[in-house]
Amino acid sequence: MSIKSKATSLLEEFKAFALKGNIVDMAIGIIIGAAFGKIVTSFVNDIVMPLVTAIIAKCGAQDAGEGIKALAYTTAENITIPYGNFIGGIIDFLIVAFAVFLLMKKFFDLVQNVRKKKAADEAAAPAAPPEPSAEEKLLTEIRDLLKNK
């Protein structure tokens, strides 16, 4: 087998692999997941964290400032620990995890309903009559012969 035919074969195998339905579906899922992650991050950074900051400011924080940047601790050596970013990451994770949970729950419910419907359809379908035994076949042949006489 020549190098050219091996390369062509490899290319054809890759094309068959890349164009399989499940690979394309996975790629679409990754793209949508990345976009959803951006939406969740924006929601947390722009809506949730300013509310958290406002609550902390009302509870007695000195300078609440704006958004996540205000949620930081500065040590005596001027080292800033931005715990607001950590809280934001946790909230991001919880929102995405909950959304995936709901999606998978609905998916598994759908799969379960399809299986139940398929089982009900199979149960409702009348069973095929059993195959006649050899003795019945022989008697049927004899009857047909006698009718023809």
Phi and psi in radians as a Rosetta constraint file:
Dihedral C 1 N 2 CA 2 C 2 CIRCULARHARMONIC -1.388 0.35
Dihedral N 2 CA 2 C 2 N 3 CIRCULARHARMONIC 2.899 0.35
Dihedral C 2 N 3 CA 3 C 3 CIRCULARHARMONIC -1.127 0.35
Dihedral N 3 CA 3 C 3 N 4 CIRCULARHARMONIC -0.671 0.35
Dihedral C 3 N 4 CA 4 C 4 CIRCULARHARMONIC -1.112 0.35
Dihedral N 4 CA 4 C 4 N 5 CIRCULARHARMONIC -0.760 0.35
Dihedral C 4 N 5 CA 5 C 5 CIRCULARHARMONIC -1.202 0.35
Dihedral N 5 CA 5 C 5 N 6 CIRCULARHARMONIC -0.601 0.35
Dihedral C 5 N 6 CA 6 C 6 CIRCULARHARMONIC -1.138 0.35
Dihedral N 6 CA 6 C 6 N 7 CIRCULARHARMONIC -0.751 0.35
Dihedral C 6 N 7 CA 7 C 7 CIRCULARHARMONIC -1.124 0.35
Dihedral N 7 CA 7 C 7 N 8 CIRCULARHARMONIC -0.725 0.35
Dihedral C 7 N 8 CA 8 C 8 CIRCULARHARMONIC -1.121 0.35
Dihedral N 8 CA 8 C 8 N 9 CIRCULARHARMONIC -0.755 0.35
Dihedral C 8 N 9 CA 9 C 9 CIRCULARHARMONIC -1.097 0.35
Dihedral N 9 CA 9 C 9 N 10 CIRCULARHARMONIC -0.750 0.35
Dihedral C 9 N 10 CA 10 C 10 CIRCULARHARMONIC -1.105 0.35
Dihedral N 10 CA 10 C 10 N 11 CIRCULARHARMONIC -0.735 0.35
Dihedral C 10 N 11 CA 11 C 11 CIRCULARHARMONIC -1.112 0.35
Dihedral N 11 CA 11 C 11 N 12 CIRCULARHARMONIC -0.727 0.35
Dihedral C 11 N 12 CA 12 C 12 CIRCULARHARMONIC -1.140 0.35
Dihedral N 12 CA 12 C 12 N 13 CIRCULARHARMONIC -0.696 0.35
Dihedral C 12 N 13 CA 13 C 13 CIRCULARHARMONIC -1.116 0.35
Dihedral N 13 CA 13 C 13 N 14 CIRCULARHARMONIC -0.734 0.35
Dihedral C 13 N 14 CA 14 C 14 CIRCULARHARMONIC -1.121 0.35
Dihedral N 14 CA 14 C 14 N 15 CIRCULARHARMONIC -0.731 0.35
Dihedral C 14 N 15 CA 15 C 15 CIRCULARHARMONIC -1.092 0.35
Dihedral N 15 CA 15 C 15 N 16 CIRCULARHARMONIC -0.758 0.35
Dihedral C 15 N 16 CA 16 C 16 CIRCULARHARMONIC -1.098 0.35
Dihedral N 16 CA 16 C 16 N 17 CIRCULARHARMONIC -0.685 0.35
Dihedral C 16 N 17 CA 17 C 17 CIRCULARHARMONIC -1.187 0.35
Dihedral N 17 CA 17 C 17 N 18 CIRCULARHARMONIC -0.823 0.35
Dihedral C 17 N 18 CA 18 C 18 CIRCULARHARMONIC -1.207 0.35
Dihedral N 18 CA 18 C 18 N 19 CIRCULARHARMONIC -0.491 0.35
Dihedral C 18 N 19 CA 19 C 19 CIRCULARHARMONIC -1.699 0.35
Dihedral N 19 CA 19 C 19 N 20 CIRCULARHARMONIC 0.137 0.35
Dihedral C 19 N 20 CA 20 C 20 CIRCULARHARMONIC -1.117 0.35
Dihedral N 20 CA 20 C 20 N 21 CIRCULARHARMONIC 2.610 0.35
Dihedral C 20 N 21 CA 21 C 21 CIRCULARHARMONIC -1.031 0.35
Dihedral N 21 CA 21 C 21 N 22 CIRCULARHARMONIC -0.730 0.35
Dihedral C 21 N 22 CA 22 C 22 CIRCULARHARMONIC -1.230 0.35
Dihedral N 22 CA 22 C 22 N 23 CIRCULARHARMONIC -0.524 0.35
Dihedral C 22 N 23 CA 23 C 23 CIRCULARHARMONIC -1.214 0.35
Dihedral N 23 CA 23 C 23 N 24 CIRCULARHARMONIC -0.761 0.35
Dihedral C 23 N 24 CA 24 C 24 CIRCULARHARMONIC -1.125 0.35
Dihedral N 24 CA 24 C 24 N 25 CIRCULARHARMONIC -0.744 0.35
Dihedral C 24 N 25 CA 25 C 25 CIRCULARHARMONIC -1.066 0.35
Dihedral N 25 CA 25 C 25 N 26 CIRCULARHARMONIC -0.718 0.35
Dihedral C 25 N 26 CA 26 C 26 CIRCULARHARMONIC -1.121 0.35
Dihedral N 26 CA 26 C 26 N 27 CIRCULARHARMONIC -0.719 0.35
Dihedral C 26 N 27 CA 27 C 27 CIRCULARHARMONIC -1.097 0.35
Dihedral N 27 CA 27 C 27 N 28 CIRCULARHARMONIC -0.737 0.35
Dihedral C 27 N 28 CA 28 C 28 CIRCULARHARMONIC -1.090 0.35
Dihedral N 28 CA 28 C 28 N 29 CIRCULARHARMONIC -0.736 0.35
Dihedral C 28 N 29 CA 29 C 29 CIRCULARHARMONIC -1.076 0.35
Dihedral N 29 CA 29 C 29 N 30 CIRCULARHARMONIC -0.696 0.35
Dihedral C 29 N 30 CA 30 C 30 CIRCULARHARMONIC -1.152 0.35
Dihedral N 30 CA 30 C 30 N 31 CIRCULARHARMONIC -0.748 0.35
Dihedral C 30 N 31 CA 31 C 31 CIRCULARHARMONIC -1.122 0.35
Dihedral N 31 CA 31 C 31 N 32 CIRCULARHARMONIC -0.800 0.35
Dihedral C 31 N 32 CA 32 C 32 CIRCULARHARMONIC -1.155 0.35
Dihedral N 32 CA 32 C 32 N 33 CIRCULARHARMONIC -0.666 0.35
Dihedral C 32 N 33 CA 33 C 33 CIRCULARHARMONIC -1.089 0.35
Dihedral N 33 CA 33 C 33 N 34 CIRCULARHARMONIC -0.714 0.35
Dihedral C 33 N 34 CA 34 C 34 CIRCULARHARMONIC -1.123 0.35
Dihedral N 34 CA 34 C 34 N 35 CIRCULARHARMONIC -0.739 0.35
Dihedral C 34 N 35 CA 35 C 35 CIRCULARHARMONIC -1.139 0.35
Dihedral N 35 CA 35 C 35 N 36 CIRCULARHARMONIC -0.714 0.35
Dihedral C 35 N 36 CA 36 C 36 CIRCULARHARMONIC -1.118 0.35
Dihedral N 36 CA 36 C 36 N 37 CIRCULARHARMONIC -0.662 0.35
Dihedral C 36 N 37 CA 37 C 37 CIRCULARHARMONIC -1.066 0.35
Dihedral N 37 CA 37 C 37 N 38 CIRCULARHARMONIC -0.684 0.35
Dihedral C 37 N 38 CA 38 C 38 CIRCULARHARMONIC -1.144 0.35
Dihedral N 38 CA 38 C 38 N 39 CIRCULARHARMONIC -0.703 0.35
Dihedral C 38 N 39 CA 39 C 39 CIRCULARHARMONIC -1.109 0.35
Dihedral N 39 CA 39 C 39 N 40 CIRCULARHARMONIC -0.785 0.35
Dihedral C 39 N 40 CA 40 C 40 CIRCULARHARMONIC -1.118 0.35
Dihedral N 40 CA 40 C 40 N 41 CIRCULARHARMONIC -0.758 0.35
Dihedral C 40 N 41 CA 41 C 41 CIRCULARHARMONIC -1.068 0.35
Dihedral N 41 CA 41 C 41 N 42 CIRCULARHARMONIC -0.766 0.35
Dihedral C 41 N 42 CA 42 C 42 CIRCULARHARMONIC -1.092 0.35
Dihedral N 42 CA 42 C 42 N 43 CIRCULARHARMONIC -0.752 0.35
Dihedral C 42 N 43 CA 43 C 43 CIRCULARHARMONIC -1.030 0.35
Dihedral N 43 CA 43 C 43 N 44 CIRCULARHARMONIC -0.807 0.35
Dihedral C 43 N 44 CA 44 C 44 CIRCULARHARMONIC -1.176 0.35
Dihedral N 44 CA 44 C 44 N 45 CIRCULARHARMONIC -0.830 0.35
Dihedral C 44 N 45 CA 45 C 45 CIRCULARHARMONIC -1.201 0.35
Dihedral N 45 CA 45 C 45 N 46 CIRCULARHARMONIC -0.676 0.35
Dihedral C 45 N 46 CA 46 C 46 CIRCULARHARMONIC -1.673 0.35
Dihedral N 46 CA 46 C 46 N 47 CIRCULARHARMONIC -0.362 0.35
Dihedral C 46 N 47 CA 47 C 47 CIRCULARHARMONIC -2.079 0.35
Dihedral N 47 CA 47 C 47 N 48 CIRCULARHARMONIC -0.947 0.35
Dihedral C 47 N 48 CA 48 C 48 CIRCULARHARMONIC -1.224 0.35
Dihedral N 48 CA 48 C 48 N 49 CIRCULARHARMONIC -0.871 0.35
Dihedral C 48 N 49 CA 49 C 49 CIRCULARHARMONIC -1.148 0.35
Dihedral N 49 CA 49 C 49 N 50 CIRCULARHARMONIC -0.662 0.35
Dihedral C 49 N 50 CA 50 C 50 CIRCULARHARMONIC -1.066 0.35
Dihedral N 50 CA 50 C 50 N 51 CIRCULARHARMONIC -0.608 0.35
Dihedral C 50 N 51 CA 51 C 51 CIRCULARHARMONIC -1.154 0.35
Dihedral N 51 CA 51 C 51 N 52 CIRCULARHARMONIC -0.745 0.35
Dihedral C 51 N 52 CA 52 C 52 CIRCULARHARMONIC -1.081 0.35
Dihedral N 52 CA 52 C 52 N 53 CIRCULARHARMONIC -0.738 0.35
Dihedral C 52 N 53 CA 53 C 53 CIRCULARHARMONIC -1.098 0.35
Dihedral N 53 CA 53 C 53 N 54 CIRCULARHARMONIC -0.728 0.35
Dihedral C 53 N 54 CA 54 C 54 CIRCULARHARMONIC -1.110 0.35
Dihedral N 54 CA 54 C 54 N 55 CIRCULARHARMONIC -0.692 0.35
Dihedral C 54 N 55 CA 55 C 55 CIRCULARHARMONIC -1.128 0.35
Dihedral N 55 CA 55 C 55 N 56 CIRCULARHARMONIC -0.745 0.35
Dihedral C 55 N 56 CA 56 C 56 CIRCULARHARMONIC -1.129 0.35
Dihedral N 56 CA 56 C 56 N 57 CIRCULARHARMONIC -0.681 0.35
Dihedral C 56 N 57 CA 57 C 57 CIRCULARHARMONIC -1.106 0.35
Dihedral N 57 CA 57 C 57 N 58 CIRCULARHARMONIC -0.687 0.35
Dihedral C 57 N 58 CA 58 C 58 CIRCULARHARMONIC -1.250 0.35
Dihedral N 58 CA 58 C 58 N 59 CIRCULARHARMONIC -0.405 0.35
Dihedral C 58 N 59 CA 59 C 59 CIRCULARHARMONIC -1.471 0.35
Dihedral N 59 CA 59 C 59 N 60 CIRCULARHARMONIC 0.029 0.35
Dihedral C 59 N 60 CA 60 C 60 CIRCULARHARMONIC 2.066 0.35
Dihedral N 60 CA 60 C 60 N 61 CIRCULARHARMONIC 0.153 0.35
Dihedral C 60 N 61 CA 61 C 61 CIRCULARHARMONIC -1.180 0.35
Dihedral N 61 CA 61 C 61 N 62 CIRCULARHARMONIC 2.547 0.35
Dihedral C 61 N 62 CA 62 C 62 CIRCULARHARMONIC -1.152 0.35
Dihedral N 62 CA 62 C 62 N 63 CIRCULARHARMONIC -1.087 0.35
Dihedral C 62 N 63 CA 63 C 63 CIRCULARHARMONIC -2.215 0.35
Dihedral N 63 CA 63 C 63 N 64 CIRCULARHARMONIC 1.774 0.35
Dihedral C 63 N 64 CA 64 C 64 CIRCULARHARMONIC -1.260 0.35
Dihedral N 64 CA 64 C 64 N 65 CIRCULARHARMONIC -0.611 0.35
Dihedral C 64 N 65 CA 65 C 65 CIRCULARHARMONIC 1.133 0.35
Dihedral N 65 CA 65 C 65 N 66 CIRCULARHARMONIC -2.613 0.35
Dihedral C 65 N 66 CA 66 C 66 CIRCULARHARMONIC -2.118 0.35
Dihedral N 66 CA 66 C 66 N 67 CIRCULARHARMONIC 2.240 0.35
Dihedral C 66 N 67 CA 67 C 67 CIRCULARHARMONIC 1.034 0.35
Dihedral N 67 CA 67 C 67 N 68 CIRCULARHARMONIC -2.573 0.35
Dihedral C 67 N 68 CA 68 C 68 CIRCULARHARMONIC -1.134 0.35
Dihedral N 68 CA 68 C 68 N 69 CIRCULARHARMONIC -0.611 0.35
Dihedral C 68 N 69 CA 69 C 69 CIRCULARHARMONIC -1.027 0.35
Dihedral N 69 CA 69 C 69 N 70 CIRCULARHARMONIC -0.489 0.35
Dihedral C 69 N 70 CA 70 C 70 CIRCULARHARMONIC -1.267 0.35
Dihedral N 70 CA 70 C 70 N 71 CIRCULARHARMONIC -0.431 0.35
Dihedral C 70 N 71 CA 71 C 71 CIRCULARHARMONIC -1.515 0.35
Dihedral N 71 CA 71 C 71 N 72 CIRCULARHARMONIC 1.355 0.35
Dihedral C 71 N 72 CA 72 C 72 CIRCULARHARMONIC -2.581 0.35
Dihedral N 72 CA 72 C 72 N 73 CIRCULARHARMONIC 2.662 0.35
Dihedral C 72 N 73 CA 73 C 73 CIRCULARHARMONIC -1.993 0.35
Dihedral N 73 CA 73 C 73 N 74 CIRCULARHARMONIC 2.249 0.35
Dihedral C 73 N 74 CA 74 C 74 CIRCULARHARMONIC -1.912 0.35
Dihedral N 74 CA 74 C 74 N 75 CIRCULARHARMONIC 2.171 0.35
Dihedral C 74 N 75 CA 75 C 75 CIRCULARHARMONIC -1.373 0.35
Dihedral N 75 CA 75 C 75 N 76 CIRCULARHARMONIC 3.058 0.35
Dihedral C 75 N 76 CA 76 C 76 CIRCULARHARMONIC -1.109 0.35
Dihedral N 76 CA 76 C 76 N 77 CIRCULARHARMONIC -0.460 0.35
Dihedral C 76 N 77 CA 77 C 77 CIRCULARHARMONIC -1.552 0.35
Dihedral N 77 CA 77 C 77 N 78 CIRCULARHARMONIC 0.272 0.35
Dihedral C 77 N 78 CA 78 C 78 CIRCULARHARMONIC 1.063 0.35
Dihedral N 78 CA 78 C 78 N 79 CIRCULARHARMONIC 0.617 0.35
Dihedral C 78 N 79 CA 79 C 79 CIRCULARHARMONIC -1.696 0.35
Dihedral N 79 CA 79 C 79 N 80 CIRCULARHARMONIC 2.156 0.35
Dihedral C 79 N 80 CA 80 C 80 CIRCULARHARMONIC -1.704 0.35
Dihedral N 80 CA 80 C 80 N 81 CIRCULARHARMONIC 2.261 0.35
Dihedral C 80 N 81 CA 81 C 81 CIRCULARHARMONIC -1.939 0.35
Dihedral N 81 CA 81 C 81 N 82 CIRCULARHARMONIC 1.813 0.35
Dihedral C 81 N 82 CA 82 C 82 CIRCULARHARMONIC -1.429 0.35
Dihedral N 82 CA 82 C 82 N 83 CIRCULARHARMONIC 1.326 0.35
Dihedral C 82 N 83 CA 83 C 83 CIRCULARHARMONIC -1.190 0.35
Dihedral N 83 CA 83 C 83 N 84 CIRCULARHARMONIC -0.287 0.35
Dihedral C 83 N 84 CA 84 C 84 CIRCULARHARMONIC -1.095 0.35
Dihedral N 84 CA 84 C 84 N 85 CIRCULARHARMONIC -0.662 0.35
Dihedral C 84 N 85 CA 85 C 85 CIRCULARHARMONIC -1.099 0.35
Dihedral N 85 CA 85 C 85 N 86 CIRCULARHARMONIC -0.683 0.35
Dihedral C 85 N 86 CA 86 C 86 CIRCULARHARMONIC -1.145 0.35
Dihedral N 86 CA 86 C 86 N 87 CIRCULARHARMONIC -0.775 0.35
Dihedral C 86 N 87 CA 87 C 87 CIRCULARHARMONIC -1.082 0.35
Dihedral N 87 CA 87 C 87 N 88 CIRCULARHARMONIC -0.737 0.35
Dihedral C 87 N 88 CA 88 C 88 CIRCULARHARMONIC -1.061 0.35
Dihedral N 88 CA 88 C 88 N 89 CIRCULARHARMONIC -0.720 0.35
Dihedral C 88 N 89 CA 89 C 89 CIRCULARHARMONIC -1.103 0.35
Dihedral N 89 CA 89 C 89 N 90 CIRCULARHARMONIC -0.700 0.35
Dihedral C 89 N 90 CA 90 C 90 CIRCULARHARMONIC -1.132 0.35
Dihedral N 90 CA 90 C 90 N 91 CIRCULARHARMONIC -0.759 0.35
Dihedral C 90 N 91 CA 91 C 91 CIRCULARHARMONIC -1.134 0.35
Dihedral N 91 CA 91 C 91 N 92 CIRCULARHARMONIC -0.724 0.35
Dihedral C 91 N 92 CA 92 C 92 CIRCULARHARMONIC -0.941 0.35
Dihedral N 92 CA 92 C 92 N 93 CIRCULARHARMONIC -0.886 0.35
Dihedral C 92 N 93 CA 93 C 93 CIRCULARHARMONIC -1.050 0.35
Dihedral N 93 CA 93 C 93 N 94 CIRCULARHARMONIC -0.790 0.35
Dihedral C 93 N 94 CA 94 C 94 CIRCULARHARMONIC -1.109 0.35
Dihedral N 94 CA 94 C 94 N 95 CIRCULARHARMONIC -0.698 0.35
Dihedral C 94 N 95 CA 95 C 95 CIRCULARHARMONIC -1.158 0.35
Dihedral N 95 CA 95 C 95 N 96 CIRCULARHARMONIC -0.803 0.35
Dihedral C 95 N 96 CA 96 C 96 CIRCULARHARMONIC -1.136 0.35
Dihedral N 96 CA 96 C 96 N 97 CIRCULARHARMONIC -0.753 0.35
Dihedral C 96 N 97 CA 97 C 97 CIRCULARHARMONIC -1.086 0.35
Dihedral N 97 CA 97 C 97 N 98 CIRCULARHARMONIC -0.710 0.35
Dihedral C 97 N 98 CA 98 C 98 CIRCULARHARMONIC -1.164 0.35
Dihedral N 98 CA 98 C 98 N 99 CIRCULARHARMONIC -0.711 0.35
Dihedral C 98 N 99 CA 99 C 99 CIRCULARHARMONIC -1.112 0.35
Dihedral N 99 CA 99 C 99 N 100 CIRCULARHARMONIC -0.745 0.35
Dihedral C 99 N 100 CA 100 C 100 CIRCULARHARMONIC -1.139 0.35
Dihedral N 100 CA 100 C 100 N 101 CIRCULARHARMONIC -0.704 0.35
Dihedral C 100 N 101 CA 101 C 101 CIRCULARHARMONIC -1.020 0.35
Dihedral N 101 CA 101 C 101 N 102 CIRCULARHARMONIC -0.853 0.35
Dihedral C 101 N 102 CA 102 C 102 CIRCULARHARMONIC -1.089 0.35
Dihedral N 102 CA 102 C 102 N 103 CIRCULARHARMONIC -0.729 0.35
Dihedral C 102 N 103 CA 103 C 103 CIRCULARHARMONIC -1.079 0.35
Dihedral N 103 CA 103 C 103 N 104 CIRCULARHARMONIC -0.832 0.35
Dihedral C 103 N 104 CA 104 C 104 CIRCULARHARMONIC -1.175 0.35
Dihedral N 104 CA 104 C 104 N 105 CIRCULARHARMONIC -0.648 0.35
Dihedral C 104 N 105 CA 105 C 105 CIRCULARHARMONIC -1.061 0.35
Dihedral N 105 CA 105 C 105 N 106 CIRCULARHARMONIC -0.804 0.35
Dihedral C 105 N 106 CA 106 C 106 CIRCULARHARMONIC -1.122 0.35
Dihedral N 106 CA 106 C 106 N 107 CIRCULARHARMONIC -0.698 0.35
Dihedral C 106 N 107 CA 107 C 107 CIRCULARHARMONIC -1.095 0.35
Dihedral N 107 CA 107 C 107 N 108 CIRCULARHARMONIC -0.811 0.35
Dihedral C 107 N 108 CA 108 C 108 CIRCULARHARMONIC -1.197 0.35
Dihedral N 108 CA 108 C 108 N 109 CIRCULARHARMONIC -0.600 0.35
Dihedral C 108 N 109 CA 109 C 109 CIRCULARHARMONIC -1.090 0.35
Dihedral N 109 CA 109 C 109 N 110 CIRCULARHARMONIC -0.743 0.35
Dihedral C 109 N 110 CA 110 C 110 CIRCULARHARMONIC -1.083 0.35
Dihedral N 110 CA 110 C 110 N 111 CIRCULARHARMONIC -0.801 0.35
Dihedral C 110 N 111 CA 111 C 111 CIRCULARHARMONIC -1.078 0.35
Dihedral N 111 CA 111 C 111 N 112 CIRCULARHARMONIC -0.749 0.35
Dihedral C 111 N 112 CA 112 C 112 CIRCULARHARMONIC -1.127 0.35
Dihedral N 112 CA 112 C 112 N 113 CIRCULARHARMONIC -0.706 0.35
Dihedral C 112 N 113 CA 113 C 113 CIRCULARHARMONIC -1.129 0.35
Dihedral N 113 CA 113 C 113 N 114 CIRCULARHARMONIC -0.684 0.35
Dihedral C 113 N 114 CA 114 C 114 CIRCULARHARMONIC -1.117 0.35
Dihedral N 114 CA 114 C 114 N 115 CIRCULARHARMONIC -0.734 0.35
Dihedral C 114 N 115 CA 115 C 115 CIRCULARHARMONIC -1.131 0.35
Dihedral N 115 CA 115 C 115 N 116 CIRCULARHARMONIC -0.731 0.35
Dihedral C 115 N 116 CA 116 C 116 CIRCULARHARMONIC -1.108 0.35
Dihedral N 116 CA 116 C 116 N 117 CIRCULARHARMONIC -0.741 0.35
Dihedral C 116 N 117 CA 117 C 117 CIRCULARHARMONIC -1.112 0.35
Dihedral N 117 CA 117 C 117 N 118 CIRCULARHARMONIC -0.724 0.35
Dihedral C 117 N 118 CA 118 C 118 CIRCULARHARMONIC -1.121 0.35
Dihedral N 118 CA 118 C 118 N 119 CIRCULARHARMONIC -0.732 0.35
Dihedral C 118 N 119 CA 119 C 119 CIRCULARHARMONIC -1.145 0.35
Dihedral N 119 CA 119 C 119 N 120 CIRCULARHARMONIC -0.686 0.35
Dihedral C 119 N 120 CA 120 C 120 CIRCULARHARMONIC -1.151 0.35
Dihedral N 120 CA 120 C 120 N 121 CIRCULARHARMONIC -0.705 0.35
Dihedral C 120 N 121 CA 121 C 121 CIRCULARHARMONIC -1.114 0.35
Dihedral N 121 CA 121 C 121 N 122 CIRCULARHARMONIC -0.700 0.35
Dihedral C 121 N 122 CA 122 C 122 CIRCULARHARMONIC -1.178 0.35
Dihedral N 122 CA 122 C 122 N 123 CIRCULARHARMONIC -0.657 0.35
Dihedral C 122 N 123 CA 123 C 123 CIRCULARHARMONIC -1.239 0.35
Dihedral N 123 CA 123 C 123 N 124 CIRCULARHARMONIC -0.606 0.35
Dihedral C 123 N 124 CA 124 C 124 CIRCULARHARMONIC -1.314 0.35
Dihedral N 124 CA 124 C 124 N 125 CIRCULARHARMONIC -0.460 0.35
Dihedral C 124 N 125 CA 125 C 125 CIRCULARHARMONIC -1.182 0.35
Dihedral N 125 CA 125 C 125 N 126 CIRCULARHARMONIC 2.318 0.35
Dihedral C 125 N 126 CA 126 C 126 CIRCULARHARMONIC -1.164 0.35
Dihedral N 126 CA 126 C 126 N 127 CIRCULARHARMONIC 2.490 0.35
Dihedral C 126 N 127 CA 127 C 127 CIRCULARHARMONIC -1.278 0.35
Dihedral N 127 CA 127 C 127 N 128 CIRCULARHARMONIC 2.517 0.35
Dihedral C 127 N 128 CA 128 C 128 CIRCULARHARMONIC -1.176 0.35
Dihedral N 128 CA 128 C 128 N 129 CIRCULARHARMONIC 2.506 0.35
Dihedral C 128 N 129 CA 129 C 129 CIRCULARHARMONIC -1.100 0.35
Dihedral N 129 CA 129 C 129 N 130 CIRCULARHARMONIC 2.549 0.35
Dihedral C 129 N 130 CA 130 C 130 CIRCULARHARMONIC -1.167 0.35
Dihedral N 130 CA 130 C 130 N 131 CIRCULARHARMONIC 2.643 0.35
Dihedral C 130 N 131 CA 131 C 131 CIRCULARHARMONIC -1.130 0.35
Dihedral N 131 CA 131 C 131 N 132 CIRCULARHARMONIC 2.338 0.35
Dihedral C 131 N 132 CA 132 C 132 CIRCULARHARMONIC -1.133 0.35
Dihedral N 132 CA 132 C 132 N 133 CIRCULARHARMONIC 2.560 0.35
Dihedral C 132 N 133 CA 133 C 133 CIRCULARHARMONIC -1.259 0.35
Dihedral N 133 CA 133 C 133 N 134 CIRCULARHARMONIC 2.964 0.35
Dihedral C 133 N 134 CA 134 C 134 CIRCULARHARMONIC -1.077 0.35
Dihedral N 134 CA 134 C 134 N 135 CIRCULARHARMONIC -0.641 0.35
Dihedral C 134 N 135 CA 135 C 135 CIRCULARHARMONIC -1.151 0.35
Dihedral N 135 CA 135 C 135 N 136 CIRCULARHARMONIC -0.741 0.35
Dihedral C 135 N 136 CA 136 C 136 CIRCULARHARMONIC -1.138 0.35
Dihedral N 136 CA 136 C 136 N 137 CIRCULARHARMONIC -0.683 0.35
Dihedral C 136 N 137 CA 137 C 137 CIRCULARHARMONIC -1.080 0.35
Dihedral N 137 CA 137 C 137 N 138 CIRCULARHARMONIC -0.754 0.35
Dihedral C 137 N 138 CA 138 C 138 CIRCULARHARMONIC -1.114 0.35
Dihedral N 138 CA 138 C 138 N 139 CIRCULARHARMONIC -0.754 0.35
Dihedral C 138 N 139 CA 139 C 139 CIRCULARHARMONIC -1.123 0.35
Dihedral N 139 CA 139 C 139 N 140 CIRCULARHARMONIC -0.660 0.35
Dihedral C 139 N 140 CA 140 C 140 CIRCULARHARMONIC -1.117 0.35
Dihedral N 140 CA 140 C 140 N 141 CIRCULARHARMONIC -0.718 0.35
Dihedral C 140 N 141 CA 141 C 141 CIRCULARHARMONIC -1.116 0.35
Dihedral N 141 CA 141 C 141 N 142 CIRCULARHARMONIC -0.738 0.35
Dihedral C 141 N 142 CA 142 C 142 CIRCULARHARMONIC -1.101 0.35
Dihedral N 142 CA 142 C 142 N 143 CIRCULARHARMONIC -0.785 0.35
Dihedral C 142 N 143 CA 143 C 143 CIRCULARHARMONIC -1.028 0.35
Dihedral N 143 CA 143 C 143 N 144 CIRCULARHARMONIC -0.773 0.35
Dihedral C 143 N 144 CA 144 C 144 CIRCULARHARMONIC -1.129 0.35
Dihedral N 144 CA 144 C 144 N 145 CIRCULARHARMONIC -0.666 0.35
Dihedral C 144 N 145 CA 145 C 145 CIRCULARHARMONIC -1.116 0.35
Dihedral N 145 CA 145 C 145 N 146 CIRCULARHARMONIC -0.720 0.35
Dihedral C 145 N 146 CA 146 C 146 CIRCULARHARMONIC -1.183 0.35
Dihedral N 146 CA 146 C 146 N 147 CIRCULARHARMONIC -0.583 0.35
Dihedral C 146 N 147 CA 147 C 147 CIRCULARHARMONIC -1.170 0.35
Dihedral N 147 CA 147 C 147 N 148 CIRCULARHARMONIC -0.643 0.35
Dihedral C 147 N 148 CA 148 C 148 CIRCULARHARMONIC -1.284 0.35
Dihedral N 148 CA 148 C 148 N 149 CIRCULARHARMONIC -0.306 0.35
